[in-house]
Structure formats: structure tokens, C-alpha cells
């Protein structure tokens, strides 16, 4: 399996290099030269396997320069004994034909755990294979990636991890999770700016040759735990393959395929579903659900990607994004793996803040995706509606997906089985969820609201959330967005 850059066709590397490097030197993202497929024999076997077995089979298709022993080490290390009931991605039947894929049963109660428990094993194994020294992991986060990355890389040998997040752009619980993180190799810093500022800052550091030279002189090299890193994205493909197997095992007839709905900000999670579809999972429609920051909805409907718009701070902060970095991979595939065209569009985006797909590419995009969005008011109403009607408590991001699912069905009359990706525990956003189901019980005390939410709904508070109640913050640093590189150099002492 060879990986290429989305911006330079001459780049050809194996997966170990793609994972250890994180991003191509030209600023492009690594993509597989060809997408592997799963045949009927593979699916017959996959249906019988547990999640660990399924992960090994799928990952081997993409990471064929890893030995079987190396993959066993990575996958078992990530998933054995780490998730509730050893079931990383269970399906919950909401009603006939509608399932919720719960991706938040890991150590940080968010879907990022499915990838970020595995990435440290993949990255350290890859670094040894390519003869790389200490890895410096830089992360920009809108809330969930940061904590999941910190947890995954905590005290991992030969790694340092530095996380940047928007100071006023994450939930109180997300902020507490990050700022109380233990570990000798971790550092957390807020920035005065939004997630797009943090993400742009990290990408600028990655492509700064002077900074890279200073790191190399000290025996270090940058890498990423964001989904720009292929090693972050490839584990996410597994849970869509697994969901299909579970649907079959539950007796669903999927001759006409099924739909997948994903609450989306940076486009990584829904892109993983696209790769699963290309592998042979019979996904019919990919439904992209956005909050008020609906740049992706507009892109899917019009072919115009335009980040020159108002930025909203919402109750679903992990989706408060206007620059969806993983969209570059999707555009590359839409363009027939044309790196020159992709690079041209990315230059246009960098220079003007927008680009436009031609009519042919827009047609391809709309055949694959449906784009929908909802605002905060609709999000809270959906949480209450689903809880009152189904006794199912969802977080704010999952509620966006549930709302857009209804909009898609109403608009298309598509009656296919639907899988909705649930990306976080409702307790990570207790204030907003409590406001939806029992607004009279809201207060300024975060853990008082957690307890009220549990009492009212009869749901259990996840242990990782309960453990934060008396935790003392270690990190209370804030920097300007233009000073991120200086923070990195200071933390590394170079």
C-alpha cells in the first residue's frame, strides 16, 4: 500500500512514513493510492469476529508494512480492557430501522477514543520502523480530540504532546478534562482565538522549515494526532465496517444498503464512512449534519466552499469549525486523485477563503452526500424530543445528527435503515443537555448539574466524568494565536 500527497503526485511513501510524519512536507495530506476492498469472504469472517478481530482485518488492508505481530500489539493494546464491556462501538436500536452507533464508551467519553487509543501504538511502532527519534505531537482541538490525545499519549516513551484549544470555544467539562491531565510529557495551552485559528497555527508550524530544522537538530520531529494524520483516520473506518456487521447479525435486511448520519465539523468522521463505503460496505447515502457553522451544508448543496462568514459559538462546540481540513482528501478523490487540481483549490482557499467546484464535481459530491444543519434551539428541542419519546439521552452533537436525520427523511422519503454516529456522552455537555430536559434545574455549578441530569434521567454518570469532580487543574496557560510556535519551542526547551 502506497500513500500519496493530496498536493504532490511525486510523493510516494508507505504507511509507517505517512503516520510518523503526519502531514506531507508540501502541506498536503496523505491518502492511499488505491482504496482496498472487502469481499464476501471477508464479511463472512468479520461478522463472526469481535471488535478487536475486525480492527485487525481492516487495518491490515491499509497498513500492510506492519507485521501481523505489530498489528496484534497495537490493536490489543488499544482496545483490550479500555472500553465499557470491551465493546468500543455498540449499536443502540432507537426504533425500527434507526440505530445509534455509540462511540463514546472509552476513557474520555468521546468518539476520538476509538482512534486515539490506537494512534500512540501505531505512531511509536511506525517511528521505530522508519528510524525516527522523539515524536512531538501537536494538536489543535475543538474539545474532544485534545483530551483523547492527551490520554492516549500520556507518558508514552519518546513522545511529547502539546495541545492548543480555543479559550472560550470548548465546554467547561472539556476544558477541565484537558487542564487536569496527568503525565510528564503533556502540555496544554489555550489560545485567544477559535478552533480554526488553532488548526491553522498548528499547520503553519508543521510546514515551517526553520522550526523543523531546530527540532531535528535536537533529535525530535513533529507529528500530529489530529485527523490530518492518516493514523488517526484509518481506525475510524473500522467502526463503520463493524456497524454493518452488527446490523447483519441483528437480522437487518440491507439489500438496498443503509444510510449513515454523522455530526461533522472537520470532516474526518464522515470521511471514514466514505472509505468504508469504497471498501464495500453498502452505505447508500452519507448524511453530513452541521450546526450553525454550516459551511459544509452550503458546500454540499452549492459546490462553493466559503469560510468568509460569521463564526458561531454553539452548544455543540466540537463542530464549531469553518475550515474542515479533511475535506481536502474528499476533494482529491472527487477530482479523480488529481493532486494538481487539489493543490490549486487549496491555494485558492488560502488566498481568498473560498473555492468552487465545477458542475461535474458538484454532481459527484451530491450523489454521495446530503448536507443539513440545525441551530442551537433546534438542537435542544431534539434532545428533549428524543428523551421524552424514546427515553434516550443524547449529547448536543448527536442531537444535531438526529435532527438532520429527520430533515433528510422528510425531504427524500428515504426509508432505508439508518445509523447515526453518536460522538460524545451527554455528560460532557451537561449544562446544555440539562437545559434541554429540565431547564429549571440549571445552575452555575457544573457537577451539581451532572448530578441533576443523572437523577432526572436515571442514567449513570461515566466514571471518567465523576473522577473530575475534585481534580485540580495543572494547566491554565493562554497565548495569542501568533505566539503558538514560541510556546512549542519553550515547552521543548530549544
C-alpha positions as CSV (number, residue, x, y, z in Angstrom):
1,X,0.0,0.0,0.0
2,X,1.5,3.3,-1.1
3,X,0.4,6.7,0.1
4,X,0.5,9.9,-1.9
5,X,0.1,13.6,-1.0
6,X,-3.1,15.3,-2.0
7,X,-0.9,18.2,-3.4
8,X,2.1,16.5,-5.0
9,X,1.8,13.4,-7.1
10,X,5.5,12.6,-6.9
11,X,5.2,11.8,-3.1
12,X,5.1,8.1,-2.6
13,X,5.5,6.6,0.9
14,X,4.5,3.6,3.0
15,X,2.0,3.8,5.8
16,X,4.7,3.9,8.5
17,X,6.2,7.1,7.0
18,X,2.7,8.6,6.5
19,X,1.8,8.0,10.1
20,X,5.1,9.1,11.6
21,X,5.3,12.2,9.5
22,X,1.6,13.2,9.9
23,X,1.5,15.6,7.1
24,X,3.3,15.8,3.8
25,X,6.1,18.4,3.5
26,X,4.1,20.2,0.8
27,X,1.2,20.8,3.2
28,X,-0.9,18.1,1.6
29,X,-2.5,15.1,3.4
30,X,-1.5,11.5,2.9
31,X,-4.1,9.3,1.1
32,X,-4.0,5.7,0.0
33,X,-3.0,5.3,-3.7
34,X,-5.9,2.9,-4.0
35,X,-8.7,2.0,-1.6
36,X,-8.6,-1.7,-0.6
37,X,-11.8,-3.7,-0.8
38,X,-13.6,-6.3,1.4
39,X,-15.1,-9.3,-0.4
40,X,-17.9,-11.6,0.6
41,X,-15.5,-14.0,2.3
42,X,-14.1,-11.1,4.3
43,X,-17.5,-10.1,5.5
44,X,-18.5,-13.6,6.4
45,X,-15.4,-13.7,8.7
46,X,-15.9,-10.2,10.0
47,X,-19.4,-10.9,11.2
48,X,-18.1,-13.6,13.5
49,X,-15.3,-11.6,15.0
50,X,-15.3,-9.2,17.9
51,X,-14.2,-5.6,17.5
52,X,-10.5,-6.3,18.0
53,X,-10.6,-9.0,15.3
54,X,-12.5,-6.7,12.9
55,X,-9.9,-4.0,13.5
56,X,-7.0,-6.2,12.8
57,X,-8.5,-7.4,9.5
58,X,-9.5,-3.9,8.2
59,X,-6.3,-2.2,9.3
60,X,-4.1,-4.9,7.7
61,X,-5.6,-3.8,4.3
62,X,-4.2,-0.3,4.8
63,X,-1.1,-0.9,6.9
64,X,0.5,-3.8,5.0
65,X,4.0,-2.7,6.0
66,X,3.1,-3.5,9.6
67,X,3.7,-7.2,10.5
68,X,0.9,-9.3,12.0
69,X,2.7,-9.2,15.3
70,X,3.0,-5.4,15.2
71,X,-0.7,-5.0,14.5
72,X,-1.6,-7.5,17.2
73,X,0.4,-5.4,19.7
74,X,-1.2,-2.1,18.5
75,X,-4.8,-3.3,18.4
76,X,-4.8,-5.3,21.6
77,X,-3.0,-2.5,23.4
78,X,-5.6,0.0,22.3
79,X,-8.9,-1.9,22.7
80,X,-8.5,-4.7,25.3
81,X,-9.9,-3.6,28.6
82,X,-10.1,0.0,27.6
83,X,-13.8,0.4,26.7
84,X,-17.0,-0.3,28.6
85,X,-17.8,-4.1,28.4
86,X,-15.0,-4.4,25.8
87,X,-17.4,-3.0,23.2
88,X,-15.9,0.1,21.7
89,X,-18.7,0.8,19.2
90,X,-22.1,-0.7,20.3
91,X,-25.3,-0.2,18.3
92,X,-28.3,1.0,20.2
93,X,-31.7,0.5,18.5
94,X,-33.6,3.7,18.8
95,X,-36.6,2.5,16.8
96,X,-37.3,0.2,13.8
97,X,-34.8,1.0,11.1
98,X,-32.9,3.6,13.2
99,X,-29.8,2.8,15.2
100,X,-27.4,5.0,17.2
101,X,-23.7,4.0,16.9
102,X,-22.4,4.9,20.4
103,X,-18.7,5.9,20.0
104,X,-18.2,7.3,23.5
105,X,-17.6,4.3,25.8
106,X,-13.9,5.0,26.1
107,X,-11.7,6.7,28.7
108,X,-12.6,10.3,27.6
109,X,-16.2,9.7,26.7
110,X,-15.9,10.8,23.1
111,X,-15.6,9.1,19.7
112,X,-12.0,10.3,19.4
113,X,-11.0,7.5,21.8
114,X,-11.6,4.9,19.0
115,X,-8.7,6.4,17.1
116,X,-6.6,8.0,19.8
117,X,-6.2,4.9,22.0
118,X,-4.7,3.2,18.9
119,X,-2.7,6.1,17.4
120,X,0.1,6.1,20.1
121,X,0.8,2.4,19.4
122,X,0.7,3.0,15.6
123,X,2.9,6.0,15.8
124,X,5.6,4.6,18.1
125,X,5.7,1.4,16.0
126,X,5.9,3.4,12.8
127,X,8.7,5.7,14.2
128,X,10.8,2.7,15.0
129,X,10.3,1.3,11.6
130,X,11.5,4.4,9.9
131,X,14.3,5.2,12.3
132,X,12.7,8.3,13.8
133,X,13.7,9.9,17.1
134,X,11.4,11.5,19.6
135,X,7.9,12.5,18.2
136,X,6.5,15.9,19.2
137,X,2.7,15.6,18.8
138,X,1.0,18.9,18.1
139,X,-2.8,19.0,18.4
140,X,-5.4,21.6,17.7
141,X,-8.7,20.8,19.3
142,X,-12.3,22.0,19.4
143,X,-12.7,19.9,22.6
144,X,-12.7,16.2,22.3
145,X,-9.5,15.4,20.3
146,X,-7.4,17.2,22.8
147,X,-8.3,15.1,25.8
148,X,-8.4,11.9,23.9
149,X,-4.9,12.6,22.5
150,X,-3.6,13.6,25.9
151,X,-4.9,10.4,27.4
152,X,-3.6,8.2,24.6
153,X,-0.1,9.7,24.6
154,X,0.2,10.2,28.4
155,X,3.8,9.1,29.4
156,X,4.3,7.2,26.1
157,X,8.1,6.9,25.8
158,X,9.8,9.0,23.1
159,X,6.8,11.3,22.7
160,X,5.9,14.9,23.8
161,X,2.4,16.2,23.3
162,X,1.3,19.8,23.1
163,X,-2.4,20.7,22.8
164,X,-3.9,24.0,21.8
165,X,-7.6,24.8,22.2
166,X,-9.8,27.9,21.9
167,X,-10.1,29.5,25.3
168,X,-13.8,30.2,25.0
169,X,-14.7,27.6,22.5
170,X,-15.0,24.3,24.5
171,X,-17.4,23.2,27.2
172,X,-16.4,23.5,30.9
173,X,-16.1,19.8,31.1
174,X,-13.9,19.5,28.1
175,X,-11.7,22.3,29.5
176,X,-11.5,20.5,32.9
177,X,-10.6,17.2,31.2
178,X,-7.7,18.8,29.4
179,X,-6.3,21.0,32.1
180,X,-6.3,18.3,34.7
181,X,-4.4,15.8,32.5
182,X,-1.7,13.8,34.2
183,X,1.6,12.9,32.6
184,X,5.2,14.2,32.4
185,X,5.2,14.5,28.6
186,X,1.9,16.6,28.2
187,X,1.3,20.3,27.9
188,X,-2.0,22.2,27.4
189,X,-2.4,25.8,26.3
190,X,-5.5,27.8,25.4
191,X,-5.4,30.4,22.6
192,X,-7.2,33.7,22.2
193,X,-9.0,32.7,19.0
194,X,-11.3,30.0,17.7
195,X,-10.5,26.4,16.6
196,X,-9.7,27.4,13.0
197,X,-7.0,29.7,14.4
198,X,-5.6,26.8,16.4
199,X,-5.7,24.5,13.5
200,X,-4.1,27.0,11.1
201,X,-1.4,27.7,13.7
202,X,-0.5,24.0,14.0
203,X,-0.4,23.5,10.3
204,X,1.9,26.6,9.9
205,X,4.2,25.1,12.5
206,X,4.3,21.8,10.6
207,X,5.3,23.5,7.4
208,X,7.9,25.9,8.9
209,X,11.2,24.6,7.7
210,X,13.3,26.6,10.2
211,X,11.3,25.1,13.1
212,X,11.6,21.6,11.8
213,X,15.3,22.0,11.4
214,X,15.6,23.2,15.0
215,X,13.7,20.1,16.2
216,X,15.7,17.8,14.0
217,X,18.9,19.2,15.5
218,X,17.6,18.2,18.9
219,X,16.6,14.6,17.8
220,X,12.9,15.4,17.5
221,X,10.3,15.5,14.8
222,X,6.8,16.9,14.6
223,X,3.8,14.6,14.1
224,X,0.1,15.1,14.5
225,X,-2.8,13.5,16.4
226,X,-5.4,15.4,14.5
227,X,-7.2,13.6,11.7
228,X,-4.9,15.1,9.2
229,X,-2.7,12.2,10.3
230,X,-3.7,9.0,8.4
231,X,-3.0,7.0,11.6
232,X,-5.9,9.0,13.2
233,X,-8.3,8.5,10.4
234,X,-7.8,4.8,9.5
235,X,-9.1,3.4,12.8
236,X,-12.3,5.3,12.3
237,X,-13.1,3.3,9.2
238,X,-13.2,0.2,11.4
239,X,-16.4,1.2,13.3
240,X,-18.4,1.6,10.2
241,X,-17.4,-1.8,9.0
242,X,-18.2,-3.1,12.4
243,X,-21.6,-1.4,12.4
244,X,-22.5,-3.1,9.2
245,X,-21.6,-6.5,10.6
246,X,-23.6,-5.8,13.7
247,X,-26.7,-4.8,11.6
248,X,-26.4,-8.1,9.7
249,X,-26.1,-10.0,13.0
250,X,-29.2,-8.2,14.3
251,X,-31.2,-9.5,11.4
252,X,-31.5,-6.4,9.3
253,X,-32.0,-6.8,5.6
254,X,-29.6,-4.5,3.8
255,X,-30.1,-5.4,0.2
256,X,-30.8,-1.8,-0.5
257,X,-28.0,-0.6,1.7
258,X,-28.2,1.7,4.7
259,X,-27.6,5.4,5.4
260,X,-25.0,6.9,7.8
261,X,-25.6,10.2,9.5
262,X,-22.5,11.9,11.1
263,X,-22.4,15.2,13.1
264,X,-19.5,16.8,11.3
265,X,-17.0,19.7,11.8
266,X,-13.6,18.7,10.5
267,X,-15.0,16.1,8.1
268,X,-12.8,13.3,9.4
269,X,-15.5,11.1,10.9
270,X,-17.8,11.2,7.8
271,X,-14.8,10.7,5.5
272,X,-14.0,7.5,7.3
273,X,-17.6,6.3,6.4
274,X,-16.8,7.2,2.8
275,X,-13.7,5.0,2.9
276,X,-15.8,2.2,4.4
277,X,-18.3,2.6,1.5
278,X,-15.5,2.4,-1.0
279,X,-14.3,-0.8,0.6
280,X,-17.6,-2.5,0.0
281,X,-19.8,-1.6,3.0
282,X,-23.2,-0.9,1.3
283,X,-23.7,2.7,2.6
284,X,-26.2,4.4,0.4
285,X,-26.2,8.0,1.5
286,X,-23.7,9.8,3.7
287,X,-25.6,12.5,5.6
288,X,-23.5,15.4,6.8
289,X,-25.0,17.1,9.8
290,X,-23.8,20.6,10.8
291,X,-24.7,23.1,13.5
292,X,-25.0,26.9,12.8
293,X,-21.5,26.8,11.4
294,X,-22.9,25.3,8.2
295,X,-20.1,25.8,5.8
296,X,-20.2,22.1,4.9
297,X,-24.0,22.1,4.3
298,X,-23.6,25.0,1.9
299,X,-20.7,23.3,0.2
300,X,-22.6,20.1,-0.4
301,X,-25.7,22.0,-1.7
302,X,-23.9,24.5,-3.9
303,X,-20.3,23.4,-4.5
304,X,-19.0,26.6,-3.0
305,X,-16.7,26.3,0.0
306,X,-16.6,29.7,1.7
307,X,-15.2,30.2,5.1
308,X,-15.7,34.0,4.9
309,X,-18.7,34.0,7.1
310,X,-19.8,34.6,10.7
311,X,-18.3,32.2,13.2
312,X,-20.8,30.9,15.8
313,X,-20.0,29.6,19.3
314,X,-22.7,26.9,19.8
315,X,-23.8,24.3,22.3
316,X,-22.1,21.7,20.0
317,X,-18.6,23.2,20.2
318,X,-16.7,20.3,18.7
319,X,-18.4,21.2,15.4
320,X,-17.6,25.0,15.6
321,X,-15.3,24.8,12.6
322,X,-15.2,26.8,9.3
323,X,-12.0,25.2,7.9
324,X,-12.7,21.4,7.5
325,X,-9.2,20.1,6.9
326,X,-10.2,16.5,5.9
327,X,-12.4,17.9,3.2
328,X,-9.1,18.2,1.2
329,X,-8.9,14.4,1.0
330,X,-12.5,14.1,-0.2
331,X,-12.0,16.8,-2.9
332,X,-8.8,14.9,-4.0
333,X,-10.9,11.7,-4.6
334,X,-13.7,13.7,-6.3
335,X,-11.1,15.1,-8.7
336,X,-10.0,11.6,-9.7
337,X,-7.0,11.7,-7.4
338,X,-5.7,14.8,-9.2
339,X,-3.1,16.4,-6.9
340,X,-2.5,19.4,-9.2
341,X,-6.2,20.3,-9.1
342,X,-6.5,19.8,-5.4
343,X,-3.4,21.9,-4.7
344,X,-4.9,24.7,-6.9
345,X,-8.2,24.6,-4.9
346,X,-6.3,24.7,-1.6
347,X,-4.2,27.7,-2.7
348,X,-7.4,29.5,-3.7
349,X,-8.9,28.7,-0.3
350,X,-5.7,30.0,1.5
351,X,-5.6,33.2,-0.6
352,X,-9.3,34.1,-0.9
353,X,-11.1,31.9,1.8
354,X,-13.2,30.2,-0.8
355,X,-13.3,27.9,-3.9
356,X,-15.9,26.5,-6.2
357,X,-16.4,23.0,-7.6
358,X,-17.3,22.7,-11.3
359,X,-20.7,21.2,-12.2
360,X,-19.4,17.7,-12.8
361,X,-17.6,17.6,-9.4
362,X,-20.7,19.0,-7.6
363,X,-22.9,16.3,-9.2
364,X,-20.5,13.6,-7.8
365,X,-20.5,15.2,-4.4
366,X,-24.3,15.4,-4.2
367,X,-24.6,11.7,-5.3
368,X,-22.6,10.8,-2.2
369,X,-23.7,13.3,0.4
370,X,-26.7,15.1,1.8
371,X,-26.0,18.2,3.8
372,X,-28.2,19.5,6.5
373,X,-27.9,21.7,9.6
374,X,-29.7,23.0,12.7
375,X,-29.2,25.8,15.2
376,X,-28.9,25.6,19.0
377,X,-32.7,26.0,19.5
378,X,-33.4,23.0,17.3
379,X,-30.6,21.0,18.9
380,X,-32.0,21.5,22.4
381,X,-35.6,20.7,21.2
382,X,-34.3,17.5,19.6
383,X,-32.6,16.4,22.9
384,X,-35.9,16.8,24.7
385,X,-38.0,15.2,22.0
386,X,-35.8,12.1,21.7
387,X,-35.6,11.8,25.5
388,X,-39.3,12.2,26.1
389,X,-40.3,10.0,23.2
390,X,-37.6,7.3,23.3
391,X,-36.1,7.7,26.8
392,X,-32.7,8.1,25.0
393,X,-30.4,10.8,26.3
394,X,-28.1,12.3,23.6
395,X,-25.4,14.9,23.7
396,X,-25.6,18.1,21.7
397,X,-23.6,16.9,18.7
398,X,-25.6,13.6,18.4
399,X,-28.8,15.7,18.6
400,X,-27.7,17.7,15.6
401,X,-27.4,14.4,13.7
402,X,-30.8,13.2,15.0
403,X,-32.4,16.5,13.8
404,X,-30.8,16.3,10.4
405,X,-31.8,12.7,10.1
406,X,-35.4,13.7,10.4
407,X,-34.9,16.6,7.9
408,X,-33.3,14.2,5.4
409,X,-36.1,11.6,5.7
410,X,-38.8,14.3,5.3
411,X,-37.1,15.7,2.2
412,X,-36.4,12.4,0.5
413,X,-38.8,9.8,1.9
414,X,-35.8,7.5,2.0
415,X,-36.9,4.6,4.2
416,X,-33.5,2.8,4.4
417,X,-32.1,1.6,7.7
418,X,-30.1,4.5,9.2
419,X,-27.1,4.5,11.5
420,X,-26.5,7.8,13.4
421,X,-23.0,8.3,14.8
422,X,-23.2,9.4,18.4
423,X,-20.0,11.2,19.2
424,X,-20.0,12.0,22.9
425,X,-21.5,11.3,26.2
426,X,-24.2,13.8,27.2
427,X,-22.3,14.3,30.4
428,X,-19.6,16.1,28.6
429,X,-22.1,18.8,27.9
430,X,-24.3,18.6,31.0
431,X,-25.3,22.2,31.1
432,X,-26.8,22.2,27.6
433,X,-28.4,18.8,28.0
434,X,-29.9,19.7,31.3
435,X,-31.2,22.9,29.8
436,X,-33.0,20.8,27.2
437,X,-34.6,18.3,29.5
438,X,-35.0,20.3,32.8
439,X,-34.1,23.9,32.4
440,X,-35.4,24.8,35.8
441,X,-32.5,22.8,37.4
442,X,-29.7,24.6,35.6
443,X,-27.1,26.4,37.7
444,X,-23.5,27.6,37.6
445,X,-22.2,24.5,39.4
446,X,-21.0,22.0,36.7
447,X,-21.1,18.9,38.9
448,X,-24.3,19.8,40.5
449,X,-25.8,19.8,37.0
450,X,-24.2,16.5,36.3
451,X,-25.9,15.0,39.4
452,X,-29.3,16.6,38.5
453,X,-29.0,15.1,35.0
454,X,-28.3,11.7,36.3
455,X,-31.1,11.8,38.9
456,X,-33.7,13.1,36.5
457,X,-33.0,10.7,33.6
458,X,-31.9,7.6,35.6
459,X,-28.7,7.4,33.5
460,X,-25.3,6.7,35.0
461,X,-22.5,9.3,35.1
462,X,-19.5,7.9,33.3
463,X,-16.6,7.1,35.6
464,X,-14.1,9.4,33.8
465,X,-16.5,12.3,34.3
466,X,-17.1,11.5,38.0
467,X,-13.4,11.4,38.6
468,X,-13.0,15.0,37.6
469,X,-15.2,16.4,40.4
470,X,-12.3,17.1,42.7
471,X,-9.5,17.2,40.1
472,X,-7.1,20.2,40.3
473,X,-6.1,21.9,37.0
474,X,-2.5,21.7,36.1
475,X,-2.6,24.0,33.1
476,X,-4.1,27.4,32.9
477,X,-1.9,28.9,30.2
478,X,-3.3,31.2,27.5
479,X,-1.4,32.6,24.5
480,X,-2.1,34.7,21.4
481,X,-2.6,32.7,18.2
482,X,0.5,34.2,16.6
483,X,2.6,33.0,19.6
484,X,1.9,29.3,19.3
485,X,5.3,28.5,17.8
486,X,7.1,30.3,20.6
487,X,5.1,28.2,23.1
488,X,6.2,25.0,21.4
489,X,9.9,26.0,21.5
490,X,9.6,27.0,25.1
491,X,7.9,23.7,26.2
492,X,10.6,21.7,24.3
493,X,13.4,23.8,25.7
494,X,15.0,24.6,22.3
